[in-house]
Every structure is written in structure tokens, then in C-alpha cells.
Amino acid sequence: MFEFRFTSQHLTQFTKSGRALDTLGEEVLAFKRNSSFSRVVPVCSKSRVVLESMLNNSHSGALENIFINAQVQMLLLYSLDRIAGEKEIVSLQCKFLNNDADREKINKAREVLIEHIGEPITIKELSRKVAMNECYLKKGFKEMFGTTIFDFYQSQRMEHAKYLLYEKGLSVTEVSMILGYSSISHFSTAFKKHTGLKPCELLFR
């Protein structure tokens, strides 16, 4: 078991869905929960995988910061999923993920994506790096982390872009180059799709 303390400030950073939910879940995800609260959440198999990857990660510097932030977001996602009461996360559904070695390959794939934050990598290349069939890799990744490989990768790139723009004060041109975009317009389009803002608009907030 582990405990999350949720504050209204933290909650507004997550979940833009307009789905109707009940009781506490509805209040939280509709941003109607005005007071902070604590909730003890059982460690499900997915959360355990994330916690293990946090404890055993080999990153350092900026990559470690990106990696840990990504893990914390996944833990919060699984916790909110339980609070919302949408489904009980008990076990992994893909049978091949019952194998420790295969789960490790999926975790490794996630690490590789983070390591290549500025060097776009195809699923075929990723599957070769972790020695796993493309189909299994895609299914396993979605099962363990609740998102597709592409969506996870894009999300991490854009979160890192926000960090570089807002915290480091880099220019839009510099950030687009660091993240491996072929043009500023492609980067701006991807950034706006993820954040709702153009990169230049973030700089003036």
C-alpha cells in the first residue's frame, strides 16, 4: 500500500476528459473537489512495475528528471483510475507479460524512448533494441502503461519542451532542434496539440 496526498493544484494538471463520473471520482476529475485529501491506494501489478523501474533506473541528470516525472505521472494515473472507480486494476491481461523477462523488455522500451527524446525512433527500431516482436511490444506497452508508444513518446517530448522553454528559457528554435523536429512549424503544431498553446505563448505566461 502507498498513500497519495492530492491537492486541488495538483489535480488540475491531470485529466482533461469530460466523462461523467460518480462521487469522489466525479469531483476529482471534473475539478470540483475544492479541498485536499489523502487516499491510501493498494499497489496493483502495474503500479509495482512502475515502482520497480523507479528504484532500478540508471539515468542521471536531465534524463533522470524526465524519467522520474514520467513514473510519478503513471502512479498518479493508476491511483486516479481506482478513485474514479472505472475499473479494478488487478492483474496484467496479456499472458506473455506474466513473464518477468518480457515485462523487463517493455520497461526497457520505455527507457529507450526517454533516452531518445531528441532522436525520434520507430517502433521497428525500438522492437529490435529490446528484442521483442512489434505486436507484443505495442500490446504490452499499452497494457502496462495505459497508453500507446506514440502517445507516450509525444507526451514526454512535449513535457520536456515545456521544461526547456519555461524553466531553461531556451528559444522555440533551440527547443525544436533539441527535440529533433525538422521544422519549427512541425514542433509548434505538436506542442499546441499537446498543451493547447503555441510555444511562443507559453513564454509570455
Order of alpha helices (4+ residues) and beta strands (2+ residues): beta-alpha-alpha-beta-alpha-alpha-alpha-alpha-alpha-alpha-alpha-alpha-alpha
